[in-house]
């Protein structure tokens, strides 16, 4: 790992450490009966939903979105920026919303090394599956509404608060469309690359990369609109690199580092970048092996697919494809030094290399 990448990762780790304390304190205010959320005086379900949103939110994750928005603000100023904490909380709550609903859709029992919200409710209501499902949906909805609320109830000037609140609202709507496309994708026997890129953009890139960039600039008092095309191009390249690497990790990663079992996408029947590559590279016998594993909950069905992928070099070609998009993102960010602060520009330039070497 080169010195510049190490420095970028240290900056990201510093943002993460500061944020964890702030995020926990935020949830403390929500749970306070005298707090601004005014929790209902009766009933235990609302408090339990907030507990589960808190638990999943604080359980971990890379907090890459937090680093992105802080560094986006640092592109234009080295001064403290009011509203960045609220922006970070907002984008992480939006992510929690996505995780809860994604695990519900995928019937996933594990997330971040612990039970998914849906399965936590299933364990609490084993004889009432419809109630468990409804409660998980509502917990995810709660996280989404809180993601907008935190930006509208802070100390920012009204016009800036409204502009920033529009970002998670737009990103959340895009993510829902991405989830719809994600489901539609699996109706195609072999979706093409353009369709997969579109799923990636709407389901994850717009809220995980583009939204933090916009929020950071807005919090710092800069208008992101004149730079929208290049921000989108960077976000798209980084988002695709991240997603392809996620697909690689799903089959070849370390489950302990990932915090979930391997092969969840394949066992859910998802036509991912990995599946597309396998379908293109294998013969009829190989395709039968793959189709046996797609949608098959039996983890033993993964081993033949992993062997098949390695035999055809898919592990190497998929990694190379991720690196190609990461290099594209790095090249785009390298051009920012002519108008934005060099230290933050260096962060965005070196971050893509980490995105395709991480283990979770």
LINTA-V36828 format. One record per backbone hydrogen bond with DSSP energy under -1.0 kcal/mol. CO is the residue of the C=O (numbers start at 0). NH is the residue of the N-H. E is the energy in kcal/mol with one decimal. If there is no record, write none. Layout:
co = [CO,CO]
nh = [NH,NH]
e = [E,E]
This chain:
co = [1,2,3,4,5,6,7,8,9,10,11,12,13,14,15,16,17,18,19,20,21,22,23,24,25,26,31,34,43,44,45,46,47,48,49,50,51,52,53,62,63,64,65,66,67,68,69,72,72,74,80,82,83,84,85,86,87,88,89,90,91,92,93,94,95,96,97,98,99,100,101,102,108,110,113,115,116,117,118,119,120,124,127,128,129,130,131,132,133,134,135,136,137,138,139,140,141,142,144,145,147,148,156,157,158,159,160,161,163,164,165,166,167,168,169,170,171,172,173,174,175,176,177,178,179,180,183,184,191,192,193,194,195,196,197,198,199,199,200,203,204,204,205,208,209,210,211,212,213,214,215,216,217,223,224,226,227,228,229,230,231,232,233,234,235,236,237,238,239,240,241,242,243,244,245,247,247,248,249,253,254,258,262,263,264,265,265,269,271,272,273,274,275,276,277,282,283,284,285,286,287,288,289,292,297,298,301,302,303,304,305,306,307,308,309,312,313,314,315,316,317,318,319,320,321,322,323,324,325,326,327,328,329,331,332,335,335,340,341,342,343,344,345,346,350,353,353]
nh = [5,6,7,8,9,10,11,12,13,14,15,16,17,18,19,20,21,22,23,24,25,26,27,28,29,30,34,37,47,48,49,50,51,52,53,54,55,56,57,66,67,68,69,70,71,72,73,75,76,340,83,86,87,88,89,90,91,92,93,94,95,96,97,98,99,100,101,102,103,104,105,107,115,113,110,119,120,121,122,123,124,127,131,132,133,134,135,136,137,138,139,140,141,142,143,144,145,146,148,149,151,152,160,161,162,163,164,165,166,168,169,170,171,172,173,174,175,176,177,178,179,180,181,182,183,184,186,187,195,196,197,198,199,200,201,202,203,204,205,207,208,209,210,212,213,214,215,216,217,218,219,221,220,226,227,230,231,232,233,234,235,236,237,238,239,240,241,242,243,244,245,246,247,248,249,250,251,252,262,257,258,112,266,267,269,268,294,271,275,276,277,278,279,280,281,286,287,288,289,290,291,292,293,295,300,301,305,306,307,308,309,310,311,313,312,316,317,318,319,320,321,322,323,324,325,326,327,328,329,330,331,332,333,334,335,338,339,344,345,346,347,348,349,350,354,356,357]
e = [-2.4,-2.4,-2.0,-2.4,-2.2,-2.1,-2.2,-2.5,-2.2,-2.1,-2.2,-2.5,-2.0,-2.1,-2.3,-1.1,-1.5,-3.1,-2.1,-2.0,-1.9,-1.9,-1.6,-1.7,-1.5,-1.9,-2.5,-1.1,-2.1,-2.4,-2.1,-2.3,-2.3,-2.3,-2.7,-3.0,-2.4,-2.3,-2.6,-1.8,-2.6,-2.1,-2.0,-2.6,-2.0,-1.9,-1.9,-1.5,-1.3,-2.6,-1.4,-2.3,-2.6,-2.5,-2.5,-2.4,-2.0,-2.4,-2.2,-1.5,-2.3,-2.5,-2.0,-2.6,-2.6,-2.1,-2.6,-2.7,-1.5,-2.6,-2.5,-2.4,-2.2,-1.7,-3.3,-2.3,-2.0,-2.1,-2.2,-1.3,-2.2,-1.8,-2.0,-2.4,-2.4,-2.7,-2.0,-2.1,-2.3,-2.3,-2.1,-2.2,-2.6,-1.9,-1.7,-2.4,-2.4,-1.6,-2.5,-2.4,-1.1,-1.3,-2.8,-2.4,-2.1,-2.6,-2.6,-1.7,-1.1,-1.5,-2.5,-2.8,-2.7,-1.9,-2.4,-2.3,-2.0,-2.0,-2.5,-2.3,-2.2,-2.5,-2.2,-1.8,-2.2,-2.8,-2.2,-1.7,-2.0,-2.8,-1.9,-2.3,-2.4,-2.5,-2.4,-2.9,-1.9,-2.5,-2.3,-3.1,-2.3,-2.1,-1.8,-1.8,-2.4,-2.9,-2.6,-1.9,-2.6,-2.8,-1.6,-2.9,-1.6,-1.4,-1.7,-2.4,-2.6,-2.2,-2.3,-2.7,-3.0,-2.2,-2.7,-2.9,-2.4,-2.2,-2.6,-2.4,-2.7,-2.1,-2.4,-2.4,-2.1,-2.9,-2.0,-1.1,-2.9,-2.2,-3.6,-2.4,-2.0,-2.6,-2.9,-1.1,-2.7,-1.5,-2.6,-1.4,-2.6,-2.2,-2.3,-2.8,-1.8,-1.3,-2.0,-2.4,-1.9,-1.8,-2.2,-2.9,-1.7,-1.1,-2.0,-2.4,-1.6,-1.7,-2.7,-2.6,-2.3,-2.7,-2.2,-2.5,-1.8,-2.9,-1.2,-2.7,-2.6,-1.1,-2.4,-2.0,-2.1,-2.5,-2.1,-1.7,-2.3,-2.9,-1.6,-2.2,-2.5,-2.4,-1.9,-2.4,-1.9,-1.1,-1.8,-1.9,-2.3,-2.2,-2.4,-1.5,-2.0,-1.8,-2.2,-1.9,-1.7,-2.0,-1.6]
